[in-house]
Amino acid sequence: MAPTARSVNLRLALLLVIAMQPTSCGPRPSGSNADPGGSAGAPGGVSGDLASLCDEYWQGYLRAHPAFATSIGDRRYDARLEEVTPE
């Protein structure tokens, strides 16, 4: 069964919420377990990779759904809109 537009939008919203979460709510304690990955705040780190993945997904979604993109004010894909003039 194909996902509905609503379920796709909900998944996208969840990804965006996760991507927008701050990497830290306060100062990190010093010590070896302060940042196990060593890249939480670094560009291209784990949060940077997630943000990049979310942005890539979002841009692809807008490209694949130009009517939705236009409905939220993104006019870049207007040329891809279906022709709806009566015949």
N, C-alpha and C positions, 0 to 999 in steps of 0.2 A: 504494500500500500504506500503510495507516494505521500510525503509529508505535506500538510496543508500550509498555506501561506502564514497562517497564525502560528503554527508550531515552529516554522522557520524563523519568523520574527521573534518569537520568545527565546529561541536558542541564541539568536544573534544578540538580543538584548542582554542575555545572561553572559555571553562572552564579553560584551562591552563593559558590563558592570565589573566583571572580574579583572579585565585589563586596566580599568581606571582606578582600581584600589591602590592606595599608597603602599610602597614596599615596606614602610615602617611607620608605626604610630608614635614613636619616640626614639630616644637615643638607644642604640644597641649596647648591651653590656660587653665589656672587653673580655676576651677569652677565646679559646679555640672554637667554641660552638656559636660564636656571635654571628657568623655568616658562613655556614657550611659550604655553600656553593662558591663563595668568593666573588659573586657577581651581581648581588641584588640591586645595588645602586648604579652599577656601571652600564654605560650605553652598550647595547648588544648583549646585556646579561639576560637572565631568565625573564625578568619583567619586560625588558626591551624586546626580547624575542616574542613574548606573548602579545605585546602591543603591536608588533610588526605583523604577526599572524592574524590578529583581529582586523587590522587595517587592510591587509590583503584580502581577507574574506569579505569585508564590508565593500571594498571597491569592486570586487568580482560580483557581489550581490547586486550592487547598483547597475553595473554593466549588463547583467543578465535580466534585470527588471527595470527597464528605463521608465515605465509609467510610475513605479514606486519612487524612483529617484526624482522625477519631476514633481511628484506630489509632496516631497519634503523640501523642495526648492533647489535641487541640484539639476541644473539645466545642461550639463555636459553631454547627456545621452539623449537629448531631444531628437536628434537625427535618427535614432533607432526606434522611435515610437511607431506603433502600428498605424496604418492609414485607416481613419474611421469615417471618412466622408461617404455619404450615401451614393449608391450607384444609380 
